[in-house]
Protein backbone atom coordinates (compact mmCIF):
# COMPACT_ATOMS: atom_id res chain seq x y z
CA UNK A 1 0.00 0.00 0.00
CA UNK A 2 2.83 2.42 0.81
CA UNK A 3 4.46 1.82 -2.58
CA UNK A 4 1.13 2.24 -4.37
CA UNK A 5 0.56 5.52 -2.53
CA UNK A 6 4.07 6.61 -3.54
CA UNK A 7 3.29 5.83 -7.18
CA UNK A 8 0.14 7.99 -7.05
CA UNK A 9 2.08 10.80 -5.35
CA UNK A 10 4.83 10.83 -7.98
CA UNK A 11 2.30 10.94 -10.82
CA UNK A 12 0.31 13.69 -9.11
CA UNK A 13 3.42 15.88 -8.72
CA UNK A 14 4.90 14.83 -12.09
CA UNK A 15 8.31 14.03 -10.72
CA UNK A 16 10.28 12.51 -7.86
CA UNK A 17 11.77 15.78 -6.61
CA UNK A 18 8.42 17.53 -6.53
CA UNK A 19 6.81 14.56 -4.77
CA UNK A 20 9.71 14.43 -2.31
CA UNK A 21 9.21 18.09 -1.40
CA UNK A 22 5.48 17.55 -0.93
CA UNK A 23 5.86 14.43 1.22
CA UNK A 24 9.00 15.25 3.18
CA UNK A 25 10.74 12.11 1.91
CA UNK A 26 13.87 11.82 -0.20
CA UNK A 27 13.65 11.50 -3.97
CA UNK A 28 15.88 8.41 -3.83
CA UNK A 29 13.51 6.71 -1.38
CA UNK A 30 10.55 7.39 -3.66
CA UNK A 31 12.47 6.13 -6.69
CA UNK A 32 13.40 2.94 -4.85
CA UNK A 33 9.74 2.39 -3.89
CA UNK A 34 8.73 2.70 -7.55
CA UNK A 35 11.43 0.27 -8.68
CA UNK A 36 10.27 -2.18 -6.03
CA UNK A 37 6.63 -1.84 -7.09
CA UNK A 38 7.40 -2.28 -10.80
CA UNK A 39 9.55 -5.35 -10.02
CA UNK A 40 6.78 -6.90 -7.94
CA UNK A 41 4.12 -6.23 -10.59
CA UNK A 42 6.38 -7.18 -13.49
CA UNK A 43 5.42 -4.17 -15.62
CA UNK A 44 6.67 -0.63 -16.11
CA UNK A 45 4.41 2.02 -14.60
CA UNK A 46 6.37 5.21 -15.31
CA UNK A 47 8.32 6.67 -18.20
CA UNK A 48 11.26 8.58 -16.74
CA UNK A 49 13.27 11.27 -18.53
CA UNK A 50 15.63 13.91 -17.19
CA UNK A 51 12.81 16.46 -17.42
CA UNK A 52 9.59 14.64 -16.64
CA UNK A 53 7.87 11.54 -15.30
CA UNK A 54 4.71 10.31 -16.99
CA UNK A 55 2.66 7.16 -16.45
CA UNK A 56 2.72 4.39 -19.05
CA UNK A 57 -0.53 2.93 -20.37
CA UNK A 58 -0.39 0.38 -17.55
CA UNK A 59 0.39 3.12 -15.04
CA UNK A 60 -2.56 5.21 -16.21
CA UNK A 61 -4.89 2.22 -15.95
CA UNK A 62 -3.62 1.40 -12.46
CA UNK A 63 -3.96 5.01 -11.28
CA UNK A 64 -7.55 5.22 -12.57
CA UNK A 65 -8.54 2.29 -10.36
CA UNK A 66 -6.18 3.13 -7.51
CA UNK A 67 -6.95 6.81 -6.83
CA UNK A 68 -10.55 6.30 -5.61
CA UNK A 69 -9.32 3.59 -3.23
CA UNK A 70 -6.59 5.85 -1.84
CA UNK A 71 -9.15 8.60 -1.39
CA UNK A 72 -11.37 6.20 0.54
CA UNK A 73 -8.45 5.23 2.79
CA UNK A 74 -7.62 8.88 3.42
CA UNK A 75 -11.27 9.56 4.17
CA UNK A 76 -11.45 6.63 6.61
CA UNK A 77 -8.40 7.88 8.49
CA UNK A 78 -9.75 11.41 8.46
CA UNK A 79 -12.83 10.24 10.37
CA UNK A 80 -10.52 10.12 13.40
CA UNK A 81 -10.40 13.90 13.21
CA UNK A 82 -13.99 13.91 14.39
CA UNK A 83 -12.87 12.34 17.68
CA UNK A 84 -10.48 15.23 18.41
CA UNK A 85 -11.42 18.57 19.88
CA UNK A 86 -9.67 20.34 17.00
CA UNK A 87 -9.25 19.03 13.43
CA UNK A 88 -5.73 18.70 12.11
CA UNK A 89 -4.11 17.98 8.77
CA UNK A 90 -3.47 20.01 5.61
CA UNK A 91 -5.87 22.22 3.67
CA UNK A 92 -4.62 22.73 0.10
CA UNK A 93 -6.30 25.49 -1.91
CA UNK A 94 -5.83 26.42 -5.57
CA UNK A 95 -6.52 30.15 -5.97
CA UNK A 96 -6.04 32.92 -8.57
CA UNK A 97 -3.61 35.78 -8.00
CA UNK A 98 -6.41 38.30 -7.42
CA UNK A 99 -7.87 36.26 -4.54
CA UNK A 100 -4.46 35.74 -2.95
CA UNK A 101 -3.75 39.45 -3.18
CA UNK A 102 -7.00 41.17 -2.29
CA UNK A 103 -9.06 39.21 0.21
CA UNK A 104 -7.62 35.83 1.11
CA UNK A 105 -4.85 37.04 3.44
CA UNK A 106 -7.12 38.24 6.23
CA UNK A 107 -9.42 35.25 5.83
CA UNK A 108 -6.57 32.75 6.05
CA UNK A 109 -5.01 34.57 9.00
CA UNK A 110 -8.26 34.34 10.97
CA UNK A 111 -8.72 30.70 9.98
CA UNK A 112 -5.20 29.76 11.12
CA UNK A 113 -5.83 31.50 14.42
CA UNK A 114 -9.04 29.52 14.89
CA UNK A 115 -7.48 26.20 13.76
CA UNK A 116 -3.78 26.24 14.70
CA UNK A 117 -3.32 22.52 14.02
CA UNK A 118 -4.33 22.80 10.36
CA UNK A 119 -1.57 23.52 7.83
CA UNK A 120 -2.82 25.76 5.00
CA UNK A 121 -1.12 25.34 1.63
CA UNK A 122 -1.94 27.91 -1.07
CA UNK A 123 -1.27 27.15 -4.75
CA UNK A 124 -1.55 30.35 -6.81
CA UNK A 125 -2.71 29.50 -10.33
CA UNK A 126 -4.92 31.54 -12.67
CA UNK A 127 -5.81 28.54 -14.84
CA UNK A 128 -9.02 26.62 -14.15
CA UNK A 129 -7.87 23.24 -12.85
CA UNK A 130 -9.31 19.88 -11.86
CA UNK A 131 -8.80 20.23 -8.12
CA UNK A 132 -9.16 16.50 -7.46
CA UNK A 133 -6.56 15.55 -10.08
CA UNK A 134 -4.23 18.33 -8.90
CA UNK A 135 -4.30 17.08 -5.32
CA UNK A 136 -6.05 20.19 -3.96
CA UNK A 137 -8.97 20.11 -1.54
CA UNK A 138 -10.72 23.13 -3.02
CA UNK A 139 -10.26 26.03 -5.42
CA UNK A 140 -11.35 29.64 -5.77
CA UNK A 141 -12.43 31.00 -9.14
CA UNK A 142 -14.49 33.80 -10.71
CA UNK A 143 -17.60 33.01 -12.72
CA UNK A 144 -16.27 30.03 -14.70
CA UNK A 145 -18.67 27.18 -15.39
CA UNK A 146 -18.43 24.61 -12.63
CA UNK A 147 -18.75 20.91 -13.28
CA UNK A 148 -21.97 19.33 -12.10
CA UNK A 149 -20.36 17.44 -9.23
CA UNK A 150 -18.79 20.60 -7.78
CA UNK A 151 -20.20 22.55 -4.85
CA UNK A 152 -19.76 26.35 -5.08
CA UNK A 153 -19.75 28.59 -2.01
CA UNK A 154 -19.55 32.42 -2.21
CA UNK A 155 -16.31 33.79 -0.80
CA UNK A 156 -14.85 37.31 -0.81
CA UNK A 157 -16.51 40.43 -2.31
CA UNK A 158 -19.78 39.68 -4.10
CA UNK A 159 -19.50 42.25 -6.93
CA UNK A 160 -16.37 43.38 -8.74
CA UNK A 161 -15.53 45.34 -11.90
CA UNK A 162 -12.95 45.40 -14.65
CA UNK A 163 -11.45 48.86 -14.98
CA UNK A 164 -9.79 50.54 -17.96
CA UNK A 165 -7.10 53.18 -17.46
CA UNK A 166 -4.04 54.84 -18.91
CA UNK A 167 -1.50 57.40 -17.74
CA UNK A 168 -2.32 61.10 -18.16
CA UNK A 169 0.73 61.45 -20.41
CA UNK A 170 -0.47 58.66 -22.71
CA UNK A 171 -3.94 60.17 -22.96
CA UNK A 172 -2.51 63.59 -23.81
CA UNK A 173 -0.49 62.04 -26.62
CA UNK A 174 -3.04 59.59 -28.01
CA UNK A 175 -6.39 61.02 -26.97
CA UNK A 176 -9.10 59.66 -24.66
CA UNK A 177 -11.14 56.72 -26.08
CA UNK A 178 -14.87 57.46 -25.96
CA UNK A 179 -16.13 54.03 -27.03
CA UNK A 180 -14.64 50.54 -26.53
CA UNK A 181 -14.14 50.26 -30.31
CA UNK A 182 -11.76 53.22 -30.08
CA UNK A 183 -9.33 50.90 -28.26
CA UNK A 184 -8.60 49.24 -31.60
CA UNK A 185 -6.63 52.38 -32.46
CA UNK A 186 -4.76 52.46 -29.16
CA UNK A 187 -1.75 50.65 -27.71
CA UNK A 188 -3.21 48.14 -25.25
CA UNK A 189 -1.39 46.12 -22.59
CA UNK A 190 -2.80 42.61 -22.75
CA UNK A 191 -2.63 39.29 -20.92
CA UNK A 192 -2.25 35.71 -22.04
CA UNK A 193 -2.99 32.64 -19.91
CA UNK A 194 -0.51 29.78 -19.79
CA UNK A 195 -3.01 27.80 -21.88
CA UNK A 196 -2.33 30.26 -24.72
CA UNK A 197 -5.72 31.99 -24.55
CA UNK A 198 -5.70 35.78 -24.52
CA UNK A 199 -7.61 37.60 -21.80
CA UNK A 200 -10.78 39.15 -23.23
CA UNK A 201 -11.69 42.81 -22.92
CA UNK A 202 -15.42 42.82 -22.23
CA UNK A 203 -17.68 45.83 -21.74
CA UNK A 204 -21.33 46.50 -20.91
CA UNK A 205 -23.64 49.53 -20.95
CA UNK A 206 -27.43 49.79 -20.80
CA UNK A 207 -27.82 46.07 -21.43
CA UNK A 208 -25.42 46.10 -24.39
CA UNK A 209 -22.31 43.91 -24.17
CA UNK A 210 -19.23 44.23 -26.33
CA UNK A 211 -15.95 42.32 -26.65
CA UNK A 212 -12.84 43.99 -28.04
CA UNK A 213 -9.63 42.29 -29.17
CA UNK A 214 -7.06 45.11 -29.17
CA UNK A 215 -3.38 45.00 -29.97
CA UNK A 216 -0.41 46.53 -28.24
CA UNK A 217 3.27 46.48 -27.31
CA UNK A 218 3.14 44.19 -24.25
CA UNK A 219 1.65 40.78 -23.40
CA UNK A 220 2.07 39.26 -19.91
CA UNK A 221 0.60 36.34 -18.01
CA UNK A 222 -2.01 37.48 -15.47
CA UNK A 223 0.23 36.31 -12.63
CA UNK A 224 2.56 39.27 -13.30
CA UNK A 225 -0.03 42.01 -13.71
CA UNK A 226 2.20 44.43 -11.78
CA UNK A 227 4.48 44.46 -14.82
CA UNK A 228 1.60 45.57 -17.04
CA UNK A 229 0.59 48.23 -14.50
CA UNK A 230 4.16 49.57 -14.47
CA UNK A 231 4.07 49.83 -18.26
CA UNK A 232 0.74 51.66 -18.10
CA UNK A 233 2.05 54.13 -15.52
CA UNK A 234 5.10 54.70 -17.74
CA UNK A 235 2.77 55.72 -20.58
CA UNK A 236 3.08 52.68 -22.86
CA UNK A 237 -0.62 52.01 -23.26
CA UNK A 238 -4.12 51.30 -21.96
CA UNK A 239 -4.64 48.62 -19.31
CA UNK A 240 -7.73 46.49 -18.53
CA UNK A 241 -7.65 44.88 -15.09
CA UNK A 242 -9.52 44.33 -11.83
CA UNK A 243 -10.60 47.68 -10.39
CA UNK A 244 -9.09 46.73 -7.01
CA UNK A 245 -5.70 46.22 -8.65
CA UNK A 246 -5.73 49.64 -10.31
CA UNK A 247 -7.37 51.60 -7.48
CA UNK A 248 -4.15 52.75 -5.71
CA UNK A 249 -2.76 54.10 -9.00
CA UNK A 250 -6.05 55.83 -9.85
CA UNK A 251 -6.16 57.49 -6.43
CA UNK A 252 -2.53 58.61 -6.77
CA UNK A 253 -3.21 60.13 -10.20
CA UNK A 254 -0.66 57.85 -11.88
CA UNK A 255 -3.45 56.39 -13.98
CA UNK A 256 -6.63 58.01 -15.28
CA UNK A 257 -9.88 56.04 -15.68
CA UNK A 258 -11.41 55.84 -19.15
CA UNK A 259 -14.68 54.40 -20.49
CA UNK A 260 -16.13 54.20 -16.95
CA UNK A 261 -19.70 53.94 -18.28
CA UNK A 262 -18.64 50.68 -19.97
CA UNK A 263 -16.82 48.97 -17.07
CA UNK A 264 -17.99 45.38 -16.76
CA UNK A 265 -19.44 44.31 -13.42
CA UNK A 266 -19.31 40.61 -12.54
CA UNK A 267 -20.11 38.27 -9.61
CA UNK A 268 -17.48 37.76 -6.94
CA UNK A 269 -15.48 34.56 -6.49
CA UNK A 270 -16.59 31.15 -5.27
CA UNK A 271 -14.91 28.43 -3.25
CA UNK A 272 -15.52 25.19 -5.14
CA UNK A 273 -14.92 21.59 -4.13
CA UNK A 274 -16.01 18.10 -5.07
CA UNK A 275 -19.39 16.93 -3.83
CA UNK A 276 -18.63 13.29 -4.56
CA UNK A 277 -16.43 12.46 -1.60
CA UNK A 278 -16.26 12.66 2.17
CA UNK A 279 -14.99 16.12 3.09
CA UNK A 280 -11.62 16.00 4.85
CA UNK A 281 -11.81 17.59 8.29
CA UNK A 282 -9.60 20.61 7.36
CA UNK A 283 -11.81 21.40 4.35
CA UNK A 284 -14.99 20.90 6.35
CA UNK A 285 -13.64 23.30 8.99
CA UNK A 286 -12.81 25.87 6.29
CA UNK A 287 -16.24 25.56 4.66
CA UNK A 288 -17.95 26.07 8.02
CA UNK A 289 -15.62 29.00 8.71
CA UNK A 290 -16.53 30.67 5.39
CA UNK A 291 -20.26 30.15 5.97
CA UNK A 292 -20.00 31.76 9.41
CA UNK A 293 -17.86 34.70 8.22
N, C-alpha and C positions, 0 to 999 in steps of 0.2 A: 504493500500500500504506500509506503514512504517513497519508493522509487517511482510508482505511478504518479503520485502527487508531484514529484520533482519533474517528471516529464511534462505534465500539464503546466507547471510553473515556467519552465524554460520556453515552451511554445508561446505562452501568454506574453512573456517579456521579450520574445524574439532573440534570445541570446543567453549564454551562460553568465556573462558578466552582469548584465542587467538583472537577471534572476537572482544572482548572488547578492547584489546590493539590496534587492527587495526582501530577501529572506534572511539576510545576515549570515549566510553560509559562504564557503569559499567556492569559486568557480570550478576548481579542480574536484572538489567533493561532488558537485552536481554532475560534472562530466563523468566521473566514475560511476555514479548511480545510473546514468543513462547507458553507459557501456554494459553495466551489469544487467540492466533490464533488457536490452536488445539481445544480449547473449542468452538470457533465460528464455526469451520468447522466440529466438531464432530468426528474427527479421529486423531489418533496419527501420527505425522510426523517425529519424531526423537526417536531413541533409545539411552537413556542416561546411561552411566556407569561412574564409578569414573575415568576411564582412557580415554574414547573416547565418541564421539557423532557421530552417523551415521544415515542417513535417512532410514525410513521404506520404504516398497514398495510404499505406498501412497506418502511419501515424495519425493522419487526418481521420481515418475511420475509427481508430481507437479513441481519439480525443472526443469525437462526437458522442460515443457511448459512455465514455469515462466521466466527462465534465458534470453531467447531471448527478452521477453517483457521488462525486467529490463534494458537490454543493449540498447534497443530502447529509453527508457526513459532517460537513461544517455546520449545517443547520442543527443537527442533533447535538453536537458539542455546544453550540451557542445557547441551547435551551438551558444549560447550567447557569447562564448569566441571569436567568430569571430567579435563581435561588440566592443571588447576592443582593446586598442592599444597593449597590451601585453597579451598573453595567460596565464592562471593560472590553478592550479589543481595539480594532482600528476601523475608522470611518474614512473611506476613500471617495473623494468627490472629484468629478470632472467638470470644470467650470470655464466659461469664457473670460477673457481678459477684463472686460467691462465689469463683470460681477466681482472678480477678485479685487478690482481697484476701487469700486465705488460703494459697495454696501456689504460685502461679505466679511470684511475685517472685524467690524464691531460685532457682527452676529457670531462669528467663530470665537472671538474672545470671550463673549458671554457664555457660549456653549462649553468651552473648555473650563471656564470657572465653575460651571454647574456640574460638569462630568470630568473631573481631573484624571480619571483612570482610562479615558478614551483617547487614543492617539488619532489626531485628525491629519489626513494626508490630502493635499490639494494638488490636482493635476490641472494646469492651465492650458486649455486647448480650445481654439475657436471653431474647430470642425465638429460637426454633429457625429457622435460616435455611438457604437453599440456598447452601452456601459457594462453589460454582462460579459461580452467577449473581451472587453478591455480590462476586466478585473476590478472595475469600480462599483461601489455600492449604489451610487446615484449620480445624476448630472444636473446641471443648471443650464437652461437655454432659453432663448427669446423666440416665441411665436412659431418655431418650426413644427411641422406635423409630427405628432407623436405616434408611435406604433400602438396598435390596439391593446396590447398587453401591458402598456406603461401607465402608471398612475402619475398624474401631474398635480403639484401642489403650489399655489402662488407663493412667491418668495421675493422680498425686495420691493422697490417702488412699483406701483401698479400701472402707471402711465409714464411713458418716456417719449422723447422726440429726437429726430435726426435734425441737426442744425447745419446750415451752410454759411460759410464765412470766408473772408479774405482780409489781407492786411490793408490798412488805409492807403499805403503807397501803391499797392497793386491796383486798387480800385481807381485811384487817380490816373494811373497810366492806361488802364484797359477799360475803364468805365464800369458802372454798376449794372449787373444783369437785372432785368425787370420781369423776365419770364424764364422758367426752367430751360426752355429751348435755347435761350441766349447762351447757356453754358457750353453749347457746341462750338461757340466761337471763342471760348476762354481756355486758359491753361488750367487743367483740373488735376488735383493730387488724388490718385486713386488707390484702391486696395485690391489685392488678389489673395484668395485663400490658398492653402497648401494643395488643395484638390485641383487648382488651376482656374477655378471659377472667379470671375471678377465680382467685386461687390457692386450691387446695383444702387443707383441714385434714384430714389422714388420720391414722388411729391404728391400732395393732395390739397385741393381747395374747393370748397362748395360742392362736395360730392364728386368732383372730378379727380381722377388719379392719372399720373403721368410718370413714365420711366425714361430716364435719359442715360445714354451711354457716351459720356464725354471722353476726350483725350487729354493728355497732358504730359509733363516732363518727368513725373515720378510715380512709381508703382511700388507699394510696400505691402507686406503681409499685415493683417489687422493686429497682430501681436506687437508690432512696433509702431503704433499710431503716433507716438510722441515724435518720431522722425518726420512724419508727414506734417504734424502741427508746427514743428520747427521750420520746415520749408514754407509753410503758409505764412508764418510770422515774418520770415525773411523776404516775403513778397514774390514767391515763385508761382503762386496760383491759388485757386479756390479749393477749399476743403469741405468734405461732407462727412460728418461724424456725430456720435452721440452728443447731445446738448451738454450733458454733464462734463464731458471731456473738454469741451471748448469753453465752458463758462468762465474759468479763471482768466483766460486770454481775452474774452469779450469784456469782462469787467475791468481789466487793466488797459483796455483800449488798443491792445496789440493786434486784435482781430476785430473786424466790423461785420455784424450780421447782414446777410442779404437774403432776399426771397422769403422773409419770415412768414408771409401769408401762405406759403406753400410748404412749410415744414411738416413733415410726416409724423403724426402721432401714432404710437403703437403700444400694445399691451406689455406690461412688465414681465419679468422672467418667471420661470417655473422650475421647481425642483421636480425631477422625474426619476422614477425607479420602477423596477419590474414588479408587476403584480402577480407573477406566477410562482414566487417562492416565498418561503418563510423569511420574514425580515430579520436580519441579524440585529442583535440587541443595540449596537451603536447606531445603526440606521434608524431603528425604531425610536430610540431616544432623541435623535435629531429631528425626526418627523414630528414627534410630540412637542419638541421645543419650538419648532417653526409654527405649529398650529397655535401654541400658547402665546407666541410673541405679539 
